[in-house]
Amino acid sequence: MIQANSQNPRLAAVQSLAAVMQGRSLADASPEGLSGPERAYWQSLTYGCLRYLPRLQLILKRLLNKALKNKDADIQALLLLGLYQLDQQQAAEHAAVNETVALCKALNKSQFTGLCNALLRQFIRERQQIDQKLRGNPSYRFAAPTWLIKQQQQDWPQHYRELLDAHNQPGPMSLRVNQRHHSRAQYLELLSQAGIEARASELASHSIVLTQPMAVQQLPGWEQGWVAVQDEAASLAGELLTLSSGMRVLDACAAPGGKTCHLLERADLQLLALDSNPERLPRVAENLSRLGLTAGLKAADASDPASWWDGQAFDAILLDAPCSGLGVIRRHPDIKTLRLASDLEQLAELQQRLLQALWPCLKSGGQLLYCTCSTSKQENHDNVVRFLASQPDAKLLPLTLGNGSEYGNQLLPQPGSHDGFFYALLEKC
């Protein structure tokens, strides 16, 4: 976390951007000390700039006569933020320039005030010429790194343009209604009574999509556990497994616990929630507590059952596997900066190890739901092909979701609607 001046969210945005460009995750680079409107403004600046960072970096490279030194990463972030406001937010030109120059002093780098002033004013004068020179560059057009453009085009030749554009649009705020308290129709009525506009999801039966995002504390019954924040596509993970009370169920990669809770909302289960990172389990416990649910929690590596499994087979297993997150870039825009093409192969190997390790833990006739929030066929389709070839007692059950195939179902992110998610429901014969 970054310490932030609660009166200057723009400075906090510069600090967060610089940290991400130096290799830190956005979660780790988020500011402490910001709340309410200040935090909302920080988020709009930081997330927006990160979504368009590859495009903005090309613009800045054309403006600079000489690259900035590593020790001046904060000045680079400041310039990129100013360019974002001018290029994408259509901010008032004088305000964007003046605010950028003023922040040089806040960063204790007054020597860069002239450079920042000159470069932003040059962009204002020459933006049409710059656009003409760069518009043929796909990274400028799609605001995406070259490797990501090639990967999406290879996997989704008919959809890659819409897919890349979807990464740059903020995702809507979606809710999952806790069926132990209200039906979806009942909660929609509560929202209407509170003057909150929303609609029922067409994808997930327990989901609601808000017209405008809002602070969760303003939602009816938030503290009482009537509802949780969860994307429509992610909510399907809790709906697709066949469950009944008394079943022994494993959530193999549980943190932060949204899907764990959804499974328990559906039935009284003997549920074990694993996560390899013990620092993430308190978040699972917090979500369970707010929703009035109970599960066993254990810090363990799901790919090493000998270290945690008691030998009693599970009726159902949810494997929401660690992945590249290519289906949720709009919610985690630092992925464009931090992820590399080589990561996909390494993640696919980890996912395959998890599938192979967990399969013996599933009883005959049981179901394993494999899912990722990725759109990479290497992580999804190819992994299922490989797994089925190695396990003769595994059968893929049909689902009617998104882009279906004989090796699973891929949902692609949709503007104003759900994120990108992959599902494969496997049954042990």
GUMAR-474685 format. One line per 3 residues: their letters; for each residue y, x, z of C-alpha. Coordinates in nm, 3 decimals, decimal comma, padded with zeros to 5 digits. Last residue first. Layout:
N
A) Y X Z; ...
//
This chain:
429
CKE) -04,202 -01,730 -01,459; -03,886 -01,589 -01,304; -03,586 -01,778 -01,440
LLA) -03,270 -01,617 -01,577; -02,929 -01,780 -01,614; -02,695 -01,561 -01,823
YFF) -02,321 -01,604 -01,780; -02,018 -01,418 -01,916; -01,656 -01,476 -01,816
GDH) -01,309 -01,462 -01,972; -01,042 -01,652 -01,779; -00,980 -02,027 -01,796
SGP) -00,683 -02,232 -01,916; -00,316 -02,203 -02,005; -00,397 -01,950 -02,275
QPL) -00,777 -01,915 -02,305; -00,988 -01,621 -02,193; -01,322 -01,597 -02,379
LQN) -01,632 -01,761 -02,232; -01,956 -01,587 -02,324; -02,299 -01,745 -02,286
GYE) -02,631 -01,565 -02,268; -02,894 -01,384 -02,475; -03,007 -01,652 -02,723
SGN) -02,642 -01,715 -02,797; -02,358 -01,927 -02,662; -01,989 -01,873 -02,729
GLT) -01,837 -02,103 -02,469; -02,081 -02,277 -02,238; -02,382 -02,503 -02,287
LPL) -02,650 -02,317 -02,092; -03,013 -02,257 -02,186; -03,249 -02,076 -01,946
LKA) -03,342 -01,715 -02,022; -03,700 -01,634 -01,922; -03,818 -01,334 -01,720
DPQ) -04,191 -01,269 -01,655; -04,213 -01,019 -01,944; -03,945 -00,799 -01,783
SAL) -03,846 -00,492 -01,987; -03,745 -00,667 -02,310; -03,565 -00,934 -02,109
FRV) -03,355 -00,667 -01,937; -03,254 -00,486 -02,255; -03,146 -00,804 -02,431
VND) -02,962 -00,917 -02,116; -02,777 -00,585 -02,096; -02,684 -00,599 -02,464
HNE) -02,531 -00,948 -02,432; -02,323 -00,865 -02,123; -02,204 -00,515 -02,047
QKS) -02,231 -00,386 -02,403; -02,108 -00,723 -02,530; -01,778 -00,659 -02,353
TSC) -01,589 -00,979 -02,266; -01,592 -00,906 -01,893; -01,570 -01,119 -01,579
TCY) -01,942 -01,064 -01,524; -02,241 -01,288 -01,458; -02,613 -01,276 -01,397
LLQ) -02,760 -01,588 -01,237; -03,109 -01,527 -01,102; -03,337 -01,828 -01,066
GGS) -03,663 -01,877 -00,876; -03,996 -01,997 -01,016; -04,173 -01,690 -00,881
KLC) -03,968 -01,546 -00,594; -03,675 -01,314 -00,652; -03,661 -00,976 -00,471
PWL) -03,859 -00,810 -00,753; -03,568 -00,893 -00,990; -03,305 -00,732 -00,768
AQL) -03,367 -00,369 -00,865; -03,392 -00,431 -01,240; -03,076 -00,640 -01,251
LRQ) -02,883 -00,395 -01,032; -02,992 -00,096 -01,239; -02,887 -00,281 -01,556
QLE) -02,543 -00,348 -01,411; -02,501 00,017 -01,317; -02,599 00,127 -01,669
ALQ) -02,356 -00,122 -01,823; -02,082 00,011 -01,594; -02,135 00,367 -01,715
ELD) -02,134 00,256 -02,078; -01,817 00,052 -02,033; -01,632 00,326 -01,845
SAL) -01,633 00,552 -02,152; -01,376 00,323 -02,317; -01,134 00,397 -02,035
RLT) -00,979 00,165 -01,774; -00,669 00,264 -01,574; -00,375 00,168 -01,796
KID) -00,499 -00,152 -01,959; -00,683 -00,244 -01,638; -00,346 -00,236 -01,457
PHR) -00,296 -00,585 -01,602; -00,523 -00,745 -01,341; -00,463 -01,120 -01,381
RIV) -00,404 -01,101 -01,757; -00,679 -00,841 -01,780; -00,933 -01,096 -01,651
GLG) -01,196 -01,097 -01,926; -01,190 -00,719 -01,966; -01,280 -00,680 -01,598
SCP) -01,478 -00,361 -01,662; -01,770 -00,475 -01,447; -01,923 -00,490 -01,101
ADL) -02,194 -00,758 -01,118; -02,170 -01,118 -01,006; -02,543 -01,122 -00,933
LIA) -02,629 -01,456 -00,773; -02,988 -01,476 -00,656; -03,202 -01,785 -00,596
DFA) -03,519 -01,873 -00,404; -03,520 -01,529 -00,241; -03,836 -01,333 -00,158
QGD) -03,906 -01,213 00,195; -03,947 -00,834 00,187; -03,688 -00,763 00,456
WWS) -03,436 -00,625 00,204; -03,160 -00,389 00,323; -03,223 -00,018 00,250
APD) -03,538 -00,069 00,042; -03,336 -00,307 -00,178; -03,141 -00,014 -00,330
SAD) -02,943 -00,163 -00,624; -02,779 -00,411 -00,384; -02,612 -00,122 -00,201
AAK) -02,547 -00,242 00,153; -02,281 -00,376 00,386; -02,432 -00,693 00,527
LGA) -02,303 -01,043 00,590; -02,519 -01,342 00,688; -02,351 -01,668 00,598
TLG) -02,157 -01,945 00,770; -01,898 -02,195 00,643; -01,590 -02,364 00,789
LRS) -01,369 -02,301 00,485; -01,125 -02,083 00,680; -01,413 -01,895 00,846
LNE) -01,599 -01,826 00,522; -01,284 -01,692 00,358; -01,209 -01,466 00,656
AVR) -01,569 -01,336 00,667; -01,556 -01,246 00,298; -01,227 -01,061 00,357
PLR) -01,388 -00,878 00,650; -01,663 -00,767 00,407; -01,434 -00,559 00,184
EPN) -01,413 -00,252 00,406; -01,795 -00,236 00,416; -01,804 -00,154 00,043
SDL) -02,153 -00,205 -00,106; -02,132 -00,579 -00,062; -02,408 -00,817 00,037
ALL) -02,396 -01,185 00,126; -02,718 -01,332 00,265; -02,743 -01,711 00,245
QLD) -02,984 -01,938 00,429; -02,841 -02,243 00,257; -02,695 -02,577 00,356
ARE) -02,585 -02,699 00,012; -02,293 -02,717 -00,234; -02,017 -02,578 -00,014
LLH) -02,247 -02,286 00,067; -02,265 -02,182 -00,299; -01,887 -02,215 -00,328
CTK) -01,832 -01,996 -00,023; -02,037 -01,710 -00,164; -01,853 -01,751 -00,497
GGP) -01,516 -01,699 -00,330; -01,641 -01,419 -00,106; -01,413 -01,122 -00,167
AAC) -01,664 -00,965 -00,188; -02,019 -01,086 -00,264; -02,203 -00,839 -00,480
ADL) -02,565 -00,953 -00,424; -02,514 -01,313 -00,322; -02,869 -01,382 -00,207
VRM) -03,017 -01,726 -00,140; -03,295 -01,861 00,085; -03,311 -02,233 00,022
GSS) -03,288 -02,474 00,316; -03,062 -02,723 00,139; -03,101 -02,742 -00,237
LTL) -02,974 -02,526 -00,521; -03,014 -02,501 -00,900; -02,776 -02,222 -01,001
LEG) -02,500 -02,315 -01,249; -02,236 -02,454 -01,013; -02,129 -02,163 -00,793
ALS) -02,094 -01,921 -01,081; -01,904 -02,192 -01,272; -01,608 -02,140 -01,041
AAE) -01,536 -01,806 -01,209; -01,463 -01,988 -01,534; -01,223 -02,229 -01,365
DQV) -01,035 -01,958 -01,177; -01,046 -01,966 -00,797; -00,798 -02,050 -00,522
AVW) -00,972 -02,240 -00,242; -00,949 -02,601 -00,119; -01,006 -02,824 00,184
GQE) -01,033 -02,529 00,422; -00,828 -02,673 00,708; -00,554 -02,414 00,657
WGP) -00,516 -02,525 00,296; -00,528 -02,897 00,378; -00,263 -03,006 00,128
LQQ) -00,129 -02,704 -00,065; 00,208 -02,564 00,044; 00,045 -02,277 00,235
VAM) -00,113 -02,168 -00,094; 00,228 -02,066 -00,231; 00,273 -02,214 -00,577
PQT) 00,164 -02,180 -00,938; 00,288 -02,449 -01,178; 00,090 -02,713 -01,369
LVI) -00,199 -02,663 -01,128; -00,555 -02,656 -01,264; -00,829 -02,828 -01,062
SHS) -01,193 -02,723 -01,032; -01,506 -02,882 -00,884; -01,665 -02,990 -01,213
ALE) -01,586 -02,670 -01,401; -01,490 -02,673 -01,770; -01,266 -02,974 -01,832
SAR) -01,065 -02,889 -01,525; -00,890 -03,181 -01,358; -00,514 -03,180 -01,385
AEI) -00,225 -03,088 -01,160; 00,134 -03,177 -01,074; 00,229 -03,146 -00,705
GAQ) 00,443 -03,429 -00,564; 00,258 -03,436 -00,231; 00,109 -03,777 -00,313
SLL) -00,008 -03,637 -00,645; -00,175 -03,343 -00,471; -00,356 -03,579 -00,234
ELY) -00,468 -03,789 -00,533; -00,605 -03,477 -00,703; -00,789 -03,406 -00,378
QAR) -00,961 -03,745 -00,386; -01,061 -03,707 -00,751; -01,207 -03,361 -00,680
SHH) -01,417 -03,502 -00,400; -01,311 -03,417 -00,050; -01,422 -03,232 00,265
RQN) -01,768 -03,082 00,208; -01,690 -03,072 -00,165; -01,441 -02,791 -00,110
VRL) -01,214 -02,828 -00,415; -01,179 -02,516 -00,628; -00,822 -02,445 -00,733
SMP) -00,665 -02,296 -01,043; -00,335 -02,113 -01,087; -00,272 -02,053 -01,455
GPQ) -00,324 -01,714 -01,621; -00,022 -01,510 -01,724; -00,015 -01,438 -02,099
NHA) -00,054 -01,080 -02,225; -00,436 -01,072 -02,221; -00,434 -01,389 -02,433
DLL) -00,275 -01,194 -02,719; -00,571 -00,956 -02,727; -00,817 -01,245 -02,737
ERY) -00,623 -01,435 -03,002; -00,630 -01,127 -03,223; -00,993 -01,049 -03,136
HQP) -01,135 -01,389 -03,225; -01,326 -01,360 -03,554; -01,413 -00,990 -03,515
WDQ) -01,522 -01,040 -03,150; -01,728 -00,739 -03,040; -01,589 -00,485 -03,287
QQQ) -01,234 -00,618 -03,274; -01,241 -00,625 -02,893; -01,366 -00,265 -02,877
KIL) -01,121 -00,137 -03,137; -00,823 -00,301 -02,963; -00,941 -00,173 -02,625
WTP) -00,976 00,185 -02,751; -00,627 00,178 -02,904; -00,455 00,076 -02,581
AAF) -00,299 -00,271 -02,581; 00,046 -00,420 -02,633; -00,091 -00,624 -02,925
RYS) 00,169 -00,537 -03,191; 00,270 -00,202 -03,041; -00,090 -00,089 -02,993
PNG) -00,167 -00,216 -03,344; 00,101 00,016 -03,497; 00,248 -00,146 -03,808
RLK) 00,531 -00,294 -03,602; 00,651 00,050 -03,492; 00,907 00,148 -03,757
QDI) 01,041 -00,202 -03,813; 01,065 -00,265 -03,439; 01,259 00,057 -03,388
QQR) 01,503 -00,043 -03,663; 01,552 -00,385 -03,504; 01,592 -00,237 -03,154
ERI) 01,854 00,016 -03,262; 02,168 -00,086 -03,072; 01,994 -00,229 -02,763
FQR) 01,748 00,062 -02,764; 02,034 00,311 -02,774; 02,196 00,131 -02,481
LLA) 01,872 00,168 -02,286; 01,850 00,538 -02,371; 02,212 00,622 -02,290
NCL) 02,226 00,449 -01,951; 01,894 00,595 -01,840; 01,993 00,946 -01,950
GTF) 02,335 00,927 -01,784; 02,192 00,800 -01,455; 01,922 01,069 -01,450
QSK) 02,109 01,318 -01,227; 02,140 01,042 -00,966; 01,778 01,096 -00,875
NLA) 01,759 00,988 -00,511; 01,537 00,693 -00,608; 01,807 00,452 -00,488
KCL) 02,055 00,651 -00,697; 01,846 00,610 -01,011; 01,818 00,243 -00,915
AVT) 02,184 00,187 -01,002; 02,128 00,302 -01,360; 01,846 00,053 -01,407
ENV) 02,048 -00,231 -01,256; 02,343 -00,152 -01,483; 02,131 -00,142 -01,798
AAH) 01,945 -00,466 -01,724; 02,265 -00,641 -01,620; 02,460 -00,530 -01,929
EAA) 02,185 -00,650 -02,160; 02,127 -00,991 -02,005; 01,750 -01,017 -01,989
QQQ) 01,552 -01,109 -02,300; 01,239 -01,098 -02,082; 01,023 -00,919 -02,338
DLQ) 01,222 -00,637 -02,498; 01,524 -00,612 -02,265; 01,345 -00,665 -01,935
YLG) 01,049 -00,458 -02,050; 01,282 -00,177 -02,161; 01,437 -00,165 -01,813
LLL) 01,090 -00,154 -01,657; 00,987 00,124 -01,892; 01,298 00,322 -01,798
LAQ) 01,227 00,284 -01,426; 00,862 00,381 -01,472; 00,969 00,698 -01,655
IDA) 01,218 00,767 -01,377; 00,941 00,724 -01,118; 00,712 00,957 -01,313
DKN) 00,974 01,229 -01,273; 00,743 01,482 -01,109; 00,523 01,463 -01,417
KLA) 00,806 01,590 -01,637; 00,978 01,360 -01,887; 00,898 01,399 -02,254
KNL) 01,171 01,537 -02,478; 01,392 01,364 -02,734; 01,313 01,027 -02,576
LRK) 01,379 00,709 -02,772; 01,063 00,709 -02,984; 00,847 00,785 -02,680
LIL) 01,017 00,501 -02,493; 00,928 00,250 -02,764; 00,566 00,365 -02,774
QLR) 00,548 00,345 -02,395; 00,682 -00,010 -02,407; 00,403 -00,123 -02,639
PLY) 00,130 00,035 -02,425; 00,297 -00,109 -02,110; 00,317 -00,473 -02,220
RLC) 00,084 -00,619 -01,956; 00,196 -00,355 -01,706; 00,560 -00,458 -01,746
GYT) 00,478 -00,823 -01,692; 00,265 -00,757 -01,386; 00,532 -00,541 -01,226
LSQ) 00,836 -00,754 -01,306; 00,685 -01,095 -01,230; 00,510 -00,956 -00,921
WYA) 00,826 -00,802 -00,775; 01,010 -01,131 -00,835; 00,736 -01,329 -00,657
REP) 00,746 -01,075 -00,371; 01,120 -01,120 -00,328; 01,092 -01,500 -00,356
GSL) 00,850 -01,522 -00,061; 00,729 -01,195 00,084; 00,786 -00,821 00,051
GEP) 00,729 -00,578 00,339; 00,424 -00,403 00,203; 00,423 -00,320 -00,164
SAD) 00,126 -00,327 -00,403; 00,004 00,015 -00,517; -00,350 -00,018 -00,378
ALS) -00,400 -00,354 -00,547; -00,234 -00,216 -00,861; -00,494 00,058 -00,874
RGQ) -00,377 00,418 -00,849; -00,402 00,655 -01,147; -00,057 00,812 -01,187
MVA) 00,055 00,531 -01,419; -00,044 00,288 -01,143; 00,172 00,473 -00,886
ALS) 00,473 00,482 -01,118; 00,444 00,109 -01,179; 00,424 00,035 -00,805
QVA) 00,730 00,248 -00,728; 00,932 00,087 -01,008; 00,828 -00,261 -00,889
ALR) 00,930 -00,174 -00,532; 01,274 -00,075 -00,660; 01,298 -00,412 -00,832
PNQ) 01,184 -00,589 -00,514; 01,495 -00,460 -00,335; 01,585 -00,653 -00,020
SNA) 01,242 -00,619 00,143; 01,265 -00,242 00,103; 00,907 -00,149 00,030
QIM) 00,634 00,061 00,188; 00,359 00,106 -00,070; 00,000 00,000 00,000
//
